[in-house]
Structure formats: C-alpha cells, structure tokens
Amino acid sequence: MMRIFLVLFLAIVLYPHPMAQAASPGAKTTFSEVAGALMSPVCPGKLLHDCPSSEGAQLRELVRRKIFAGESKEQIVKYFVEVYGRDVLPKPPTEGFYLTAWLLPFGGLLAGFGVVFVLVRSWTRRPEDAEQSEEKREVSQKAVSGDSLENRLQRELGDFEG
C-alpha cells in the first residue's frame, strides 16, 4: 500500500505540468494569452480580442507579428503600456495610488459588515434589557432633575423668609 502512494506521489511530482511549462522562459507565447491580457485602446471596456473595430484588427495583427518575431507576452504587454499607457491593462497595478483600487472594495465590505452587525445586534436585543435600561435612564433623569428642583426650592424659600 505504501508503495502505491509512493509511486503516485512521484508520478505527480515528476509529471510535466502545463503551468510549469508556461512559466518557463522558453515557453511559446500564444495570441489568446496576449490578446486576453490587453484592453483595447480603441474600444473602451473591451479586451483586445473582443474589439470589433478595424483599428482593433490592426492591433491584433501587430500582436500576431510580435509573437511571430519571438517576443514574449511580457515584452508585448510592456510595449502596449509604453505606447498607450496603463489603460491597456485589464486590472490596475498593485503599486502606489492604484493600490486603493484593490483595497477600497474590501474596506467597503468590512464597513458594510460592521453596519449589519450593529443593526442585527440592536434588533435582536431582549425587550427586558431594553425596558430595564429605559427605566434606569428615567430614574437617573428624575434624580438629576429632582435634585436641581430641590435646590431651587430651598433657595427660593430662603429668599422668601430672609
């Protein structure tokens, strides 16, 4: 039984995975990889391979020529970023001010969960606790106002007699 597990483990470890081949420097760059990694500068909101315009077709042809010339995906993306700016990247970079585009949604979700937590907690509060806390508030307000009225009465009586 142990031999079977050992053989399976070695087969999995030694089997050449497609991800490992794509990460190797000698891997062949495909058109779909590059066109899927670029936003079209002429069709706002669309990837390069989804752009129906003639300018998009020219840019796709440029990508095909660069791939045929042997350039890697990173080199082609870098070229497009240099020519058209960072707007051709489908997602913002994770550096500098662009980092807020990554963190702001998580902050909004966290704040939303906090609001929901506070609301649910206040809605599920036991009525006895609410009545007791309301009674305590009324007693404390009466005590404060009663003391001030008592002081005022004593002061006015003193003024009247004196």
C-alpha positions in Angstrom: 0.0 0.0 0.0 2.8 2.3 0.9 4.5 1.6 -2.5 1.3 2.7 -4.4 1.3 6.0 -2.5 5.0 6.5 -3.2 4.6 5.7 -6.9 1.6 8.1 -7.2 3.5 10.8 -5.4 6.5 10.5 -7.7 4.2 10.5 -10.7 2.5 13.7 -9.7 5.8 15.4 -8.7 7.7 14.4 -11.8 4.9 14.8 -14.4 5.5 18.0 -16.5 2.6 20.3 -15.7 1.3 22.8 -18.2 1.6 25.6 -15.7 5.3 24.9 -15.2 5.8 24.9 -19.0 4.0 28.3 -19.3 6.2 29.7 -16.6 9.4 28.6 -18.2 11.3 31.3 -20.2 11.3 29.2 -23.4 7.6 28.8 -23.4 5.7 29.7 -26.6 3.6 32.8 -26.4 0.1 32.4 -27.8 -2.1 35.0 -29.4 -5.0 34.4 -27.0 -2.8 34.9 -23.9 -1.6 38.2 -25.1 -4.9 39.5 -26.6 -6.6 38.4 -23.3 -4.1 40.4 -21.3 -4.7 43.7 -23.0 -7.6 46.1 -23.1 -8.4 47.6 -26.4 -7.3 51.3 -26.6 -9.9 51.9 -29.3 -12.9 50.0 -27.9 -13.4 51.2 -24.3 -14.2 48.4 -21.8 -13.4 45.5 -24.2 -10.4 43.2 -24.4 -8.3 43.4 -27.5 -9.5 40.1 -28.9 -13.2 41.2 -28.4 -12.8 44.6 -30.1 -14.9 44.7 -33.4 -13.3 47.8 -34.9 -10.9 47.9 -37.8 -8.3 49.6 -35.5 -8.7 46.6 -33.1 -8.0 44.3 -36.0 -4.8 46.2 -36.8 -3.7 46.0 -33.2 -4.4 42.2 -33.2 -2.3 41.9 -36.3 0.5 43.8 -34.6 0.3 41.4 -31.7 0.5 38.4 -34.1 3.6 39.9 -35.8 5.3 40.4 -32.5 4.6 36.9 -31.4 5.9 35.6 -34.8 9.0 37.7 -34.2 9.5 35.8 -31.0 8.6 38.4 -28.4 7.3 37.2 -25.1 3.9 38.1 -23.6 5.6 40.4 -21.1 7.5 42.3 -23.8 4.4 42.8 -25.9 2.4 44.0 -22.9 5.2 46.3 -21.9 5.2 47.7 -25.5 1.5 48.4 -25.4 1.8 50.1 -22.0 4.6 52.3 -23.2 2.6 53.3 -26.3 -1.0 53.5 -25.0 -0.4 53.9 -21.2 -1.6 51.9 -18.3 -5.2 52.0 -19.6 -4.5 48.9 -21.7 -4.0 46.7 -18.6 -7.2 44.8 -17.7 -6.5 45.3 -14.0 -4.8 48.1 -12.1 -1.2 47.6 -11.0 -0.7 46.8 -7.3 1.5 49.8 -6.5 1.2 53.4 -5.5 -2.2 55.1 -5.8 -3.6 52.2 -7.8 -3.4 50.1 -4.6 -6.6 51.9 -3.5 -8.5 50.3 -6.3 -7.6 47.0 -4.8 -8.2 47.9 -1.1 -11.3 50.1 -1.3 -13.8 47.3 -2.1 -12.5 45.3 0.9 -12.8 48.4 3.1 -16.4 48.9 1.9 -17.3 45.3 2.6 -15.8 45.5 6.1 -17.8 48.7 6.8 -20.9 47.1 5.5 -20.5 44.0 7.7 -20.0 46.3 10.7 -23.2 48.2 10.0 -25.1 44.9 9.5 -23.6 43.6 12.8 -24.7 46.7 14.8 -28.2 46.6 13.3 -28.7 42.9 13.9 -27.4 43.3 17.4 -29.8 46.1 18.2 -32.8 44.3 16.6 -32.1 41.1 18.5 -31.7 42.8 21.8 -34.0 41.3 24.5 -37.0 43.5 25.4 -36.4 43.1 29.1 -33.0 44.6 28.8 -34.3 47.5 26.8 -37.1 48.2 29.4 -34.6 48.0 32.2 -32.2 50.4 30.5 -35.1 52.7 29.8 -36.2 52.6 33.4 -32.6 53.3 34.6 -32.5 56.4 32.3 -35.8 57.7 33.6 -34.7 57.2 37.2 -31.4 58.9 36.6 -33.0 61.8 34.8 -35.6 62.2 37.7 -32.8 62.1 40.2 -30.8 64.8 38.4 -33.9 67.0 37.8 -35.2 66.3 41.3 -32.0 67.5 42.9 -32.0 70.7 41.0 -35.7 71.3 41.8 -35.0 70.6 45.5 -32.0 73.1 45.5 -34.2 75.7 43.7 -37.0 75.3 46.3 -34.6 75.6 49.2 -33.0 78.7 47.6 -36.4 80.4 47.0 -37.7 79.5 50.5 -34.5 81.0 51.9 -35.1 84.2 49.9 -38.8 84.4 50.9 -38.0 84.0 54.7 -35.0 86.1 54.7 
